Amino acid sequence: MDKKRCLFCDELATVETKGAYERYQGCNCAPYPHYYHLHAESVETLSRLSYQEKRRLFPLVSGYIRELTDCEESVSLNHDEVQAIANSPRIPVTTEEKGGRLLQYLYRHAGGPDVPVVIGKLSASYNLTYANNLQEMVYLIERLREAGSLIREGHSLGLTEQGWREAAELSGGRKLKPCSVLLPNDEALHGEWEQHILPKLEQCGYLPDLFNGRTPDKTDHSIARLADSKLVIADISLAAVEIYYAGGYAAGLDIPVVWTIHRSVLEEMPLHSRAIRPLIWDTTEELGVMLQQRLAAAGA
């Protein structure tokens, strides 16, 4: 294995080639034992971005990787997906949202209120809040401390009783369960689901991972992540062999699969087996409500 600087946090990482992807481990984005995959050809393309673009985008990507891997989610990215992270509704924008991510991190790692969590060097951890730099994270810590949500002693941070309640509410009172969302290759559809469906799944206690079959050599990584999922949502509104394959693969692992299809193409699709009885939807807003009802009825 080689050593290489991570594009997003500029720290040395252990790098291992995995097919068309490189696996980065041990940097600030993915401290041991976590890791992430980046498409090898995308490394050079992303390296050529302007300084201004890197300064805007890379801290967000670093925070995204850090949060998802800390939640035991696999992260595998190519150039287009890195660029899309800046506009993802999952990225915190306001000071309150960024502070909330720190509270949730402490909630995941502390055994209860007033239990300290050793952060180590803050300069290696400001991506926990999606901050652009160390100064912004220090400001967020002091803001939360003054609000009575956390306590700080050297390199240790802990949640107060108030902070624990706030973090529990933000986290839904439980750790989010991994969920794979299988969508066909349609950018407009991806955008609608990211806006209306993924937040609903989070409200139901799931951490959605958007499957991507758009890049053929990415599929192996996506398929591998299905085995860790507690739920799979598979939309077959467009004919896509990889969606049927991935959904069938998940079903074979006894992972619950909810199939969905847009009403406009229902008659055009071939007959489905008894195992595929999709939810029929007209709008993503309507589908979000149906999924919430289905998951609630199943005791999700």
Salt bridges, closest charged atoms under 4 A:
GLU16 OE2 - LYS18 NZ 3.42
GLU16 OE1 - ARG23 NH2 3.35
GLU22 OE2 - LYS4 NZ 3.04
GLU44 OE2 - ARG48 NH1 3.24
GLU53 OE2 - ARG56 NH2 2.65
GLU67 OE1 - ARG101 NH1 2.80
ASP70 OD2 - ARG108 NE 2.81
ASP70 OD1 - HIS109 NE2 2.78
ASP80 OD1 - HIS79 ND1 3.23
GLU81 OE2 - LYS218 NZ 2.98
GLU96 OE2 - ARG143 NH2 2.91
GLU136 OE2 - LYS98 NZ 2.73
GLU142 OE1 - ARG145 NH2 2.70
GLU187 OE2 - ARG214 NH1 3.97
GLU202 OE2 - ARG90 NE 3.70
ASP209 OD2 - ARG225 NE 2.52
ASP217 OD2 - HIS39 NE2 3.31
ASP282 OD1 - ARG263 NE 3.03
GLU285 OE2 - HIS196 NE2 3.46
